[in-house]
Amino acid sequence: MKTALVTGASSGIGAAIARRLDSLGFNLILTARRTDRLEALASELENEATVIAADLSQKSECFRLYEEVKDRNVSVVINNAGFGLLGDFDDTDLDRELSMIDVNCAAVHILTKLFLKDLIAKDRGYILNVGSSAGLMPGGPLMATYYATKAYVVSLTQSIDEELRARGSRVRVAVLCPGPVQTEFNDVADCDFAVQGISAEYCAEEALKGLFSGKTVIVPDRGMKLATAAVRVAPRRATLRTARRLQSKKLSGRKG
Ligand SMILES: NC(=O)c1ccc[n+]([C@@H]2O[C@H](COP(=O)([O-])OP(=O)(O)OC[C@H]3O[C@@H](n4cnc5c(N)ncnc54)[C@H](OP(=O)(O)O)[C@@H]3O)[C@@H](O)[C@H]2O)c1
């Protein structure tokens, strides 16, 4: 039986990917901090599901999670847990940003390294790192730290994937780069999106289709595909100004 690990499975994109993997016949290992949510999800799945509570902002928790599941023959790892924060860089809370760097970058880095070695030894398996279309932009004024963390995820994943392809490995590593998705992300980031997002279910479906067909960078929505293509040729300053204008609209949806 195939087994997949999904981090951040207690809501949004992670929960939707877990449901989709379940429908594809995978046993699931679900992790996040809110175990009540994970238990509820586990109870609705067809296949076997194990719940493991972990705060991935803690390096020791990333290692503990790996130790708990390393003998479970995990063939798919979805590094999805993450969050954002809105505001001018000189205003936003430093501890929250450092925690964001730990969850969005360090945890992805640690879990990718640990699981990749096992997958390489078996010469099979997949790792999907959930980045963002933010990671394909030159920056994101008013969400500076979040955009920087996602640029890290995109860069790291593309480099590892090229290393694997160069040596003829059958292991695939990919990065998911959605634009806005309707999840709890906005509440956590204390903002409101200026544009309507795609559903978490559609995002999950496109993510797994891309992953299992060997894509490296997966942009699930057509509008965002065009936007990220345009950004590649647009002057960086102009893109940053546009990004700032778009982000500033989110400030209007703040909880105050
Ligand atoms: N929604 C969007 O518009 C969008 C767009 C592009 C990329 N993304 C990315 O998609 C991923 C999932 O976000 P989402 O939109 O689905 O938001 P969400 O509904 O808020 O889900 C975030 C998940 O991350 C988990 N998480 C957060 N901090 C954690 C920590 N310290 N330890 C363990 N788990 C933690 C949360 O679980 P607990 O709180 O239970 O721990 C939750 O399951 C993130 O990486 C996000 O950056 C989202």
The ligand as an SDF file (V2000), in Angstrom:
LIG
                    3D

 48 52  0  0  0  0  0  0  0  0999 V2000
   -4.2230   30.3060    0.2490 N   0  0  0  0  0  0  0  0  0  0  0  0
   -3.4620   30.8890   -0.6450 C   0  0  0  0  0  0  0  0  0  0  0  0
   -3.8780   31.8650   -1.2970 O   0  0  0  0  0  0  0  0  0  0  0  0
   -2.0750   30.3500   -0.9430 C   0  0  0  0  0  0  0  0  0  0  0  0
   -1.4690   30.7360   -2.1340 C   0  0  0  0  0  0  0  0  0  0  0  0
   -0.1990   30.2450   -2.4220 C   0  0  0  0  0  0  0  0  0  0  0  0
    0.4310   29.4000   -1.5340 C   0  0  0  0  0  0  0  0  0  0  0  0
   -0.1790   29.0520   -0.3710 N   0  0  0  0  0  0  0  0  0  0  0  0
    0.5390   28.1530    0.5410 C   0  0  0  0  0  0  0  0  0  0  0  0
   -0.2410   26.9930    0.7640 O   0  0  0  0  0  0  0  0  0  0  0  0
    0.1410   26.3810    1.9970 C   0  0  0  0  0  0  0  0  0  0  0  0
   -1.1130   26.0150    2.7770 C   0  0  0  0  0  0  0  0  0  0  0  0
   -1.7990   27.2040    3.1300 O   0  0  0  0  0  0  0  0  0  0  0  0
   -3.3900   27.3480    3.0480 P   0  0  0  0  0  0  0  0  0  0  0  0
   -3.6950   28.3890    2.0670 O   0  0  0  0  0  0  0  0  0  0  0  0
   -4.0130   26.0360    2.9300 O   0  0  0  0  0  0  0  0  0  0  0  0
   -3.6590   28.0110    4.4800 O   0  0  0  0  0  0  0  0  0  0  0  0
   -4.3550   27.4550    5.8090 P   0  0  0  0  0  0  0  0  0  0  0  0
   -5.7330   27.0170    5.5050 O   0  0  0  0  0  0  0  0  0  0  0  0
   -4.1500   28.5230    6.8250 O   0  0  0  0  0  0  0  0  0  0  0  0
   -3.4650   26.1640    6.1790 O   0  0  0  0  0  0  0  0  0  0  0  0
   -2.1700   26.2830    6.6950 C   0  0  0  0  0  0  0  0  0  0  0  0
   -1.7440   24.9440    7.2880 C   0  0  0  0  0  0  0  0  0  0  0  0
   -0.3920   25.0880    7.7870 O   0  0  0  0  0  0  0  0  0  0  0  0
   -0.3530   24.5580    9.1020 C   0  0  0  0  0  0  0  0  0  0  0  0
    0.6570   25.2150    9.9230 N   0  0  0  0  0  0  0  0  0  0  0  0
    0.8400   26.5450   10.0960 C   0  0  0  0  0  0  0  0  0  0  0  0
    1.8120   26.7600   11.0060 N   0  0  0  0  0  0  0  0  0  0  0  0
    2.2450   25.5280   11.4170 C   0  0  0  0  0  0  0  0  0  0  0  0
    3.2180   25.0890   12.3580 C   0  0  0  0  0  0  0  0  0  0  0  0
    3.9290   25.9490   13.1220 N   0  0  0  0  0  0  0  0  0  0  0  0
    3.4120   23.7550   12.5150 N   0  0  0  0  0  0  0  0  0  0  0  0
    2.6810   22.8760   11.7890 C   0  0  0  0  0  0  0  0  0  0  0  0
    1.7410   23.2220   10.8870 N   0  0  0  0  0  0  0  0  0  0  0  0
    1.5280   24.5450   10.7130 C   0  0  0  0  0  0  0  0  0  0  0  0
   -1.7530   24.7940    9.6620 C   0  0  0  0  0  0  0  0  0  0  0  0
   -2.0490   23.8430   10.6940 O   0  0  0  0  0  0  0  0  0  0  0  0
   -2.2020   24.1580   12.2650 P   0  0  0  0  0  0  0  0  0  0  0  0
   -2.5860   25.5900   12.4100 O   0  0  0  0  0  0  0  0  0  0  0  0
   -3.2550   23.2080   12.7180 O   0  0  0  0  0  0  0  0  0  0  0  0
   -0.8510   23.8400   12.8360 O   0  0  0  0  0  0  0  0  0  0  0  0
   -2.6310   24.5290    8.4490 C   0  0  0  0  0  0  0  0  0  0  0  0
   -2.9090   23.1510    8.3450 O   0  0  0  0  0  0  0  0  0  0  0  0
    1.0500   27.3850    2.7050 C   0  0  0  0  0  0  0  0  0  0  0  0
    2.3950   26.9920    2.5490 O   0  0  0  0  0  0  0  0  0  0  0  0
    0.7800   28.6970    1.9540 C   0  0  0  0  0  0  0  0  0  0  0  0
    1.8680   29.5730    1.9980 O   0  0  0  0  0  0  0  0  0  0  0  0
   -1.4220   29.4990   -0.0530 C   0  0  0  0  0  0  0  0  0  0  0  0
  1  2  1  0
  2  3  2  0
  2  4  1  0
  4  5  1  0
  4 48  2  0
  5  6  2  0
  6  7  1  0
  7  8  2  0
  8  9  1  0
  8 48  1  0
  9 10  1  0
  9 46  1  0
 10 11  1  0
 11 12  1  0
 11 44  1  0
 12 13  1  0
 13 14  1  0
 14 15  2  0
 14 16  1  0
 14 17  1  0
 17 18  1  0
 18 19  2  0
 18 20  1  0
 18 21  1  0
 21 22  1  0
 22 23  1  0
 23 24  1  0
 23 42  1  0
 24 25  1  0
 25 26  1  0
 25 36  1  0
 26 27  1  0
 26 35  1  0
 27 28  2  0
 28 29  1  0
 29 30  1  0
 29 35  2  0
 30 31  1  0
 30 32  2  0
 32 33  1  0
 33 34  2  0
 34 35  1  0
 36 37  1  0
 36 42  1  0
 37 38  1  0
 38 39  2  0
 38 40  1  0
 38 41  1  0
 42 43  1  0
 44 45  1  0
 44 46  1  0
 46 47  1  0
M  CHG  2   8   1  16  -1
M  END
$$$$
